Amino acid sequence: MPRNAILSAGRDRPLLFTRNRVLEEAGYSVTSTFTAADTVENFFAGDFDLVILCHSIPLEERERIAQLVRMHSPSTPVVVLADLPTRRFEFGDLTVDSDANSLLQAIPQALQIAADRKPPLPSSLIPPPTRRPRRSA
């Protein structure tokens, strides 16, 4: 099974390190960024299946990063980590409590959102079915 590439952004380095270690142990390939500029630069330069935005990033920066991700790659899901259990954000695909179990449970759901959002291939790119010659008895 291929490893999904995750871009994980946050300003709290110990928290980010711990979260990324949990993600890597779960089989994900993780790239960490600590500033909004680094996050955007890495996203544009890379090929990520998912973006995680930590609550340690100021709200306005998280919103702007999510907008840029959507503009550049509409099918890439953005998971926003909440600072409070009841807090929800509209700019991400999912808002998740910041504990490791909630995040690990949300990733497959976010990846499914991405799969459902990808447009089907145009019929001109789908190869025609091959016909097998009939065998005579």
MDTraj code that builds the backbone (N, CA, C; nanometers):
import mdtraj as md
import numpy as np

residues = "MET PRO ARG ASN ALA ILE LEU SER ALA GLY ARG ASP ARG PRO LEU LEU PHE THR ARG ASN ARG VAL LEU GLU GLU ALA GLY TYR SER VAL THR SER THR PHE THR ALA ALA ASP THR VAL GLU ASN PHE PHE ALA GLY ASP PHE ASP LEU VAL ILE LEU CYS HIS SER ILE PRO LEU GLU GLU ARG GLU ARG ILE ALA GLN LEU VAL ARG MET HIS SER PRO SER THR PRO VAL VAL VAL LEU ALA ASP LEU PRO THR ARG ARG PHE GLU PHE GLY ASP LEU THR VAL ASP SER ASP ALA ASN SER LEU LEU GLN ALA ILE PRO GLN ALA LEU GLN ILE ALA ALA ASP ARG LYS PRO PRO LEU PRO SER SER LEU ILE PRO PRO PRO THR ARG ARG PRO ARG ARG SER ALA".split()
xyz = np.array([
    [0.0842, -0.1179, 0.0000],
    [0.0000, 0.0000, 0.0000],
    [0.0886, 0.1240, 0.0000],
    [0.0647, 0.2177, -0.0918],
    [0.1483, 0.3380, -0.0943],
    [0.1219, 0.4250, 0.0277],
    [0.2268, 0.4921, 0.0710],
    [0.2146, 0.5819, 0.1857],
    [0.1578, 0.7143, 0.1395],
    [0.0571, 0.7618, 0.2099],
    [0.0011, 0.8926, 0.1782],
    [0.0940, 1.0012, 0.2284],
    [0.1132, 1.1031, 0.1457],
    [0.2003, 1.2159, 0.1803],
    [0.1174, 1.3244, 0.2476],
    [0.1605, 1.3635, 0.3666],
    [0.0895, 1.4638, 0.4457],
    [0.1805, 1.5825, 0.4690],
    [0.1260, 1.7018, 0.4485],
    [0.1948, 1.8251, 0.4847],
    [0.1332, 1.8703, 0.6170],
    [0.2160, 1.8720, 0.7212],
    [0.1700, 1.9040, 0.8559],
    [0.2305, 2.0366, 0.8988],
    [0.1437, 2.1357, 0.9246],
    [0.1913, 2.2697, 0.9565],
    [0.1520, 2.3089, 1.0983],
    [0.2461, 2.3711, 1.1675],
    [0.2200, 2.4183, 1.3025],
    [0.3359, 2.5001, 1.3545],
    [0.3100, 2.5808, 1.4546],
    [0.4148, 2.6658, 1.5114],
    [0.4741, 2.6103, 1.6402],
    [0.4037, 2.5197, 1.7040],
    [0.4505, 2.4600, 1.8290],
    [0.5355, 2.3381, 1.7923],
    [0.6668, 2.3570, 1.7898],
    [0.7568, 2.2514, 1.7415],
    [0.7453, 2.1201, 1.8183],
    [0.7445, 2.1210, 1.9530],
    [0.7308, 1.9922, 2.0231],
    [0.5989, 1.9214, 1.9900],
    [0.4908, 1.9975, 1.9824],
    [0.3617, 1.9386, 1.9480],
    [0.3635, 1.8830, 1.8059],
    [0.4185, 1.9587, 1.7135],
    [0.4279, 1.9152, 1.5739],
    [0.5144, 1.7900, 1.5618],
    [0.6263, 1.7882, 1.6322],
    [0.7150, 1.6716, 1.6299],
    [0.6421, 1.5472, 1.6806],
    [0.5709, 1.5615, 1.7911],
    [0.4981, 1.4478, 1.8481],
    [0.3893, 1.3998, 1.7534],
    [0.3128, 1.4935, 1.6974],
    [0.2048, 1.4574, 1.6046],
    [0.2618, 1.3856, 1.4814],
    [0.3686, 1.4383, 1.4286],
    [0.4265, 1.3783, 1.3088],
    [0.4812, 1.2394, 1.3359],
    [0.5355, 1.2206, 1.4523],
    [0.5866, 1.0877, 1.4888],
    [0.4720, 0.9863, 1.4935],
    [0.3593, 1.0269, 1.5499],
    [0.2417, 0.9402, 1.5542],
    [0.1950, 0.9083, 1.4115],
    [0.1925, 1.0093, 1.3251],
    [0.1507, 0.9882, 1.1863],
    [0.2464, 0.8950, 1.1125],
    [0.3755, 0.9136, 1.1326],
    [0.4738, 0.8274, 1.0668],
    [0.4626, 0.6839, 1.1161],
    [0.4397, 0.6658, 1.2462],
    [0.4216, 0.5306, 1.3003],
    [0.2963, 0.4645, 1.2444],
    [0.1984, 0.5456, 1.2055],
    [0.0756, 0.4937, 1.1449],
    [0.0934, 0.4666, 0.9954],
    [0.2122, 0.4973, 0.9407],
    [0.2407, 0.4648, 0.8013],
    [0.2336, 0.5801, 0.7036],
    [0.2179, 0.7009, 0.7529],
    [0.2108, 0.8164, 0.6638],
    [0.3494, 0.8785, 0.6449],
    [0.3692, 0.9378, 0.5295],
    [0.4908, 1.0140, 0.5006],
    [0.4593, 1.1601, 0.5329],
    [0.5374, 1.2211, 0.6230],
    [0.5034, 1.3536, 0.6747],
    [0.6139, 1.4543, 0.6457],
    [0.5733, 1.5698, 0.5968],
    [0.6617, 1.6856, 0.5819],
    [0.6097, 1.7927, 0.6773],
    [0.6997, 1.8480, 0.7589],
    [0.6613, 1.9495, 0.8576],
    [0.7005, 2.0878, 0.8118],
    [0.6157, 2.1853, 0.8446],
    [0.6488, 2.3254, 0.8213],
    [0.6092, 2.4052, 0.9450],
    [0.6813, 2.5160, 0.9667],
    [0.6607, 2.5950, 1.0876],
    [0.6067, 2.7350, 1.0611],
    [0.6085, 2.7783, 0.9363],
    [0.5560, 2.9112, 0.9032],
    [0.4586, 2.8986, 0.7865],
    [0.3751, 2.9994, 0.7711],
    [0.2806, 2.9994, 0.6595],
    [0.3544, 2.9992, 0.5260],
    [0.4605, 3.0780, 0.5170],
    [0.5368, 3.0849, 0.3910],
    [0.5976, 2.9495, 0.3570],
    [0.6552, 2.8811, 0.4564],
    [0.7129, 2.7478, 0.4320],
    [0.6053, 2.6473, 0.3927],
    [0.4893, 2.6601, 0.4546],
    [0.3791, 2.5683, 0.4238],
    [0.3367, 2.5839, 0.2781],
    [0.3165, 2.7065, 0.2364],
    [0.2739, 2.7321, 0.0987],
    [0.3831, 2.6900, 0.0005],
    [0.5066, 2.7246, 0.0298],
    [0.6177, 2.6886, -0.0587],
    [0.6296, 2.5372, -0.0733],
    [0.6235, 2.4648, 0.0369],
    [0.6323, 2.3180, 0.0316],
    [0.5130, 2.2588, -0.0414],
    [0.3945, 2.3143, -0.0195],
    [0.2767, 2.2614, -0.0864],
    [0.2867, 2.2772, -0.2374],
    [0.3263, 2.3953, -0.2821],
    [0.3380, 2.4184, -0.4265],
    [0.4480, 2.3327, -0.4887],
    [0.5529, 2.3045, -0.4135],
    [0.6654, 2.2273, -0.4662],
    [0.6442, 2.0763, -0.4552],
    [0.5513, 2.0341, -0.3721],
    [0.5351, 1.8917, -0.3457],
    [0.4105, 1.8331, -0.4074],
    [0.3835, 1.7097, -0.3685],
    [0.2650, 1.6373, -0.4135],
    [0.2046, 1.5722, -0.2899],
    [0.1144, 1.6441, -0.2247],
    [0.0602, 1.5987, -0.0974],
    [-0.0825, 1.5491, -0.1129],
    [-0.1142, 1.4458, -0.0361],
    [-0.2489, 1.3895, -0.0364],
    [-0.3397, 1.4582, 0.0643],
    [-0.2782, 1.5291, 0.1613],
    [-0.3542, 1.5869, 0.2707],
    [-0.2719, 1.6975, 0.3357],
    [-0.3398, 1.8010, 0.3836],
    [-0.2741, 1.9088, 0.4580],
    [-0.3394, 1.9163, 0.5958],
    [-0.2565, 1.9218, 0.6994],
    [-0.3041, 1.9373, 0.8370],
    [-0.2580, 2.0734, 0.8877],
    [-0.3532, 2.1521, 0.9380],
    [-0.3219, 2.2836, 0.9928],
    [-0.3487, 2.2831, 1.1426],
    [-0.2435, 2.3018, 1.2205],
    [-0.2507, 2.2981, 1.3667],
    [-0.3120, 2.4264, 1.4220],
    [-0.3747, 2.4141, 1.5365],
    [-0.4329, 2.5303, 1.6042],
    [-0.3275, 2.6289, 1.6529],
    [-0.1984, 2.5903, 1.6484],
    [-0.0918, 2.6820, 1.6898],
    [-0.0623, 2.7893, 1.5841],
    [-0.1196, 2.7743, 1.4650],
    [-0.1068, 2.8756, 1.3594],
    [-0.2213, 2.9753, 1.3781],
    [-0.1939, 3.1054, 1.3722],
    [-0.3027, 3.2033, 1.3862],
    [-0.4155, 3.1772, 1.2852],
    [-0.5375, 3.2026, 1.3299],
    [-0.6569, 3.1727, 1.2513],
    [-0.6508, 3.2297, 1.1100],
    [-0.6117, 3.3557, 1.0957],
    [-0.6088, 3.4181, 0.9631],
    [-0.5114, 3.3468, 0.8701],
    [-0.3988, 3.3017, 0.9244],
    [-0.3009, 3.2290, 0.8422],
    [-0.3552, 3.0929, 0.8014],
    [-0.4230, 3.0250, 0.8929],
    [-0.4822, 2.8948, 0.8581],
    [-0.5852, 2.9110, 0.7472],
    [-0.6672, 3.0138, 0.7576],
    [-0.7676, 3.0383, 0.6535],
    [-0.7011, 3.0643, 0.5185],
    [-0.5979, 3.1469, 0.5179],
    [-0.5290, 3.1817, 0.3933],
    [-0.4592, 3.0595, 0.3333],
    [-0.3949, 2.9792, 0.4163],
    [-0.3300, 2.8571, 0.3665],
    [-0.4345, 2.7649, 0.3040],
    [-0.5471, 2.7466, 0.3717],
    [-0.6535, 2.6603, 0.3187],
    [-0.7036, 2.7124, 0.1839],
    [-0.7191, 2.8442, 0.1709],
    [-0.7623, 2.9030, 0.0437],
    [-0.6611, 2.8745, -0.0665],
    [-0.5323, 2.8902, -0.0360],
    [-0.4283, 2.8654, -0.1366],
    [-0.4232, 2.7185, -0.1770],
    [-0.4408, 2.6303, -0.0813],
    [-0.4443, 2.4868, -0.1135],
    [-0.5601, 2.4595, -0.2087],
    [-0.6771, 2.5128, -0.1779],
    [-0.7949, 2.4916, -0.2628],
    [-0.7760, 2.5472, -0.4027],
    [-0.7142, 2.6648, -0.4121],
    [-0.6929, 2.7263, -0.5428],
    [-0.5935, 2.6448, -0.6255],
    [-0.4897, 2.5932, -0.5627],
    [-0.3850, 2.5204, -0.6338],
    [-0.4245, 2.3755, -0.6620],
    [-0.4923, 2.3132, -0.5669],
    [-0.5283, 2.1720, -0.5803],
    [-0.6620, 2.1468, -0.5105],
    [-0.7722, 2.1719, -0.5792],
    [-0.9042, 2.1602, -0.5163],
    [-0.9357, 2.0234, -0.4568],
    [-0.8701, 1.9202, -0.5042],
    [-0.9000, 1.7866, -0.4522],
    [-0.8199, 1.7511, -0.3270],
    [-0.7241, 1.8348, -0.2870],
    [-0.6446, 1.8048, -0.1674],
    [-0.7217, 1.8488, -0.0433],
    [-0.7527, 1.7541, 0.0458],
    [-0.8286, 1.7904, 0.1647],
    [-0.7423, 1.8635, 0.2675],
    [-0.8072, 1.9530, 0.3408],
    [-0.7427, 2.0276, 0.4486],
    [-0.8113, 1.9894, 0.5793],
    [-0.7321, 1.9387, 0.6740],
    [-0.7820, 1.9053, 0.8069],
    [-0.7336, 2.0136, 0.9018],
    [-0.8266, 2.0743, 0.9728],
    [-0.7954, 2.1811, 1.0672],
    [-0.8083, 2.1250, 1.2083],
    [-0.7035, 2.1414, 1.2871],
    [-0.7070, 2.0936, 1.4248],
    [-0.7657, 2.2027, 1.5140],
    [-0.8624, 2.1644, 1.5943],
    [-0.9325, 2.2597, 1.6809],
    [-0.8590, 2.2765, 1.8128],
    [-0.8630, 2.3983, 1.8643],
    [-0.8031, 2.4248, 1.9947],
    [-0.9001, 2.3916, 2.1075],
    [-1.0289, 2.3852, 2.0780],
    [-1.1319, 2.3488, 2.1747],
    [-1.2189, 2.2387, 2.1148],
    [-1.2653, 2.1440, 2.1952],
    [-1.3427, 2.0312, 2.1416],
    [-1.4675, 2.0697, 2.0626],
    [-1.5304, 2.1819, 2.0961],
    [-1.6545, 2.2193, 2.0271],
    [-1.6324, 2.3147, 1.9112],
    [-1.5108, 2.3533, 1.8872],
    [-1.4811, 2.4521, 1.7830],
    [-1.4793, 2.3869, 1.6453],
    [-1.5407, 2.4513, 1.5495],
    [-1.5421, 2.4018, 1.4120],
    [-1.5101, 2.5165, 1.3178],
    [-1.4402, 2.4849, 1.2075],
    [-1.3997, 2.5862, 1.1108],
    [-1.4532, 2.5491, 0.9739],
    [-1.5065, 2.6471, 0.9034],
    [-1.5665, 2.6249, 0.7716],
    [-1.4632, 2.6191, 0.6595],
    [-1.3425, 2.6696, 0.6816],
    [-1.2464, 2.6793, 0.5721],
    [-1.1725, 2.5489, 0.5439],
    [-1.1844, 2.4506, 0.6304],
    [-1.1223, 2.3202, 0.6067],
    [-1.2273, 2.2181, 0.5674],
    [-1.1823, 2.1036, 0.5202],
    [-1.2763, 1.9960, 0.4873],
    [-1.3278, 1.9291, 0.6134],
    [-1.2394, 1.9168, 0.7115],
    [-1.2758, 1.8585, 0.8408],
    [-1.2109, 1.9386, 0.9513],
    [-1.2828, 1.9548, 1.0610],
    [-1.2232, 2.0090, 1.1825],
    [-1.2167, 1.8927, 1.2795],
    [-1.1001, 1.8735, 1.3392],
    [-1.0762, 1.7569, 1.4234],
    [-1.0191, 1.8027, 1.5563],
    [-1.0602, 1.7355, 1.6632],
    [-0.9963, 1.7615, 1.7911],
    [-0.8483, 1.7300, 1.7770],
    [-0.7662, 1.7975, 1.8529],
    [-0.6214, 1.7883, 1.8313],
    [-0.5560, 1.6641, 1.8898],
    [-0.6328, 1.5741, 1.9514],
    [-0.5702, 1.4530, 2.0048],
    [-0.5379, 1.3555, 1.8910],
    [-0.4392, 1.2721, 1.9148],
    [-0.3869, 1.1822, 1.8112],
    [-0.4926, 1.0857, 1.7585],
    [-0.5737, 1.0280, 1.8463],
    [-0.6740, 0.9313, 1.8014],
    [-0.7767, 0.9948, 1.7088],
    [-0.8226, 1.1156, 1.7427],
    [-0.9194, 1.1841, 1.6562],
    [-0.8602, 1.2112, 1.5188],
    [-0.7343, 1.2537, 1.5165],
    [-0.6685, 1.2823, 1.3894],
    [-0.6517, 1.1552, 1.3067],
    [-0.6046, 1.0480, 1.3696],
    [-0.5840, 0.9222, 1.2962],
    [-0.7154, 0.8677, 1.2407],
    [-0.8242, 0.8884, 1.3125],
    [-0.9548, 0.8435, 1.2622],
    [-1.0054, 0.9328, 1.1496],
    [-0.9681, 1.0595, 1.1507],
    [-1.0181, 1.1543, 1.0508],
    [-0.9452, 1.1448, 0.9171],
    [-0.8209, 1.1008, 0.9177],
    [-0.7426, 1.0995, 0.7933],
    [-0.8075, 1.0144, 0.6842],
    [-0.8480, 0.8906, 0.7115],
    [-0.9132, 0.8141, 0.6036],
    [-1.0402, 0.8824, 0.5523],
    [-1.1142, 0.9454, 0.6415],
    [-1.2344, 1.0183, 0.6008],
    [-1.1976, 1.1349, 0.5093],
    [-1.0940, 1.2087, 0.5439],
    [-1.0498, 1.3216, 0.4610],
    [-1.0002, 1.2731, 0.3253],
    [-0.9275, 1.1634, 0.3232],
    [-0.8790, 1.1090, 0.1961],
    [-0.9957, 1.0614, 0.1089],
    [-1.1011, 1.0107, 0.1717],
    [-1.2198, 0.9698, 0.0959],
    [-1.2903, 1.0917, 0.0379],
    [-1.2942, 1.2009, 0.1141],
    [-1.3509, 1.3257, 0.0624],
    [-1.2769, 1.3665, -0.0644],
    [-1.1444, 1.3544, -0.0607],
    [-1.0632, 1.3903, -0.1772],
    [-1.0944, 1.2991, -0.2955],
    [-1.1062, 1.1700, -0.2697],
    [-1.1345, 1.0747, -0.3779],
    [-1.2713, 1.1031, -0.4404],
    [-1.3676, 1.1382, -0.3573],
    [-1.5021, 1.1681, -0.4080],
    [-1.5053, 1.2983, -0.4871],
    [-1.4134, 1.3891, -0.4557],
    [-1.4123, 1.5204, -0.5192],
    [-1.3400, 1.5197, -0.6542],
    [-1.2539, 1.4218, -0.6769],
    [-1.1790, 1.4189, -0.8029],
    [-1.2744, 1.3908, -0.9182],
    [-1.2633, 1.4694, -1.0247],
    [-1.3534, 1.4486, -1.1389],
    [-1.3163, 1.3196, -1.2123],
    [-1.4143, 1.2561, -1.2731],
    [-1.3841, 1.1347, -1.3503],
    [-1.3025, 1.1699, -1.4742],
    [-1.2329, 1.0715, -1.5255],
    [-1.1557, 1.0914, -1.6475],
    [-1.2488, 1.1203, -1.7646],
    [-1.2102, 1.2120, -1.8525],
    [-1.2906, 1.2337, -1.9737],
    [-1.2950, 1.1050, -2.0552],
    [-1.4068, 1.0818, -2.1217],
    [-1.4218, 0.9566, -2.1976],
    [-1.3143, 0.9414, -2.3043],
    [-1.2579, 1.0524, -2.3511],
    [-1.1536, 1.0429, -2.4533],
    [-1.0241, 0.9833, -2.3975],
    [-1.0086, 0.9837, -2.2659],
    [-0.8878, 0.9275, -2.2055],
    [-0.9047, 0.7841, -2.1584],
    [-1.0274, 0.7353, -2.1611],
    [-1.0542, 0.5981, -2.1181],
    [-1.0380, 0.5073, -2.2394],
    [-0.9506, 0.4083, -2.2292],
    [-0.9299, 0.3201, -2.3452],
    [-1.0556, 0.2382, -2.3743],
    [-1.0796, 0.2124, -2.5027],
    [-1.1966, 0.1326, -2.5373],
    [-1.1778, -0.0116, -2.4896],
    [-1.2863, -0.0811, -2.4623],
    [-1.2742, -0.2205, -2.4193],
    [-1.2182, -0.3050, -2.5336],
    [-1.1399, -0.4021, -2.4980],
    [-1.0846, -0.4916, -2.6004],
    [-1.1774, -0.6109, -2.6156],
    [-1.1924, -0.6526, -2.7406],
    [-1.2778, -0.7677, -2.7680],
    [-1.1907, -0.8885, -2.7934],
    [-1.2323, -0.9942, -2.7336],
    [-1.1605, -1.1203, -2.7569],
    [-1.2294, -1.1929, -2.8728],
    [-1.1474, -1.2505, -2.9596],
    [-1.2107, -1.3253, -3.0711],
    [-1.2866, -1.4456, -3.0150],
    [-1.3966, -1.4741, -3.0798],
    [-1.4759, -1.5889, -3.0391],
    [-1.4064, -1.7175, -3.0816],
    [-1.4127, -1.8112, -2.9938],
    [-1.3551, -1.9429, -3.0269],
    [-1.4615, -2.0266, -3.0947],
    [-1.4218, -2.0888, -3.2007],
    [-1.5181, -2.1779, -3.2665],
    [-1.5035, -2.3170, -3.2079],
    [-1.6171, -2.3848, -3.1996],
    [-1.6194, -2.5162, -3.1363],
    [-1.5689, -2.6235, -3.2238],
])
top = md.Topology()
chain = top.add_chain()
for i, resn in enumerate(residues, 1):
    res = top.add_residue(resn, chain, resSeq=i)
    for name in ("N", "CA", "C"):
        top.add_atom(name, md.element.get_by_symbol(name[0]), res)
traj = md.Trajectory(xyz[None], top)
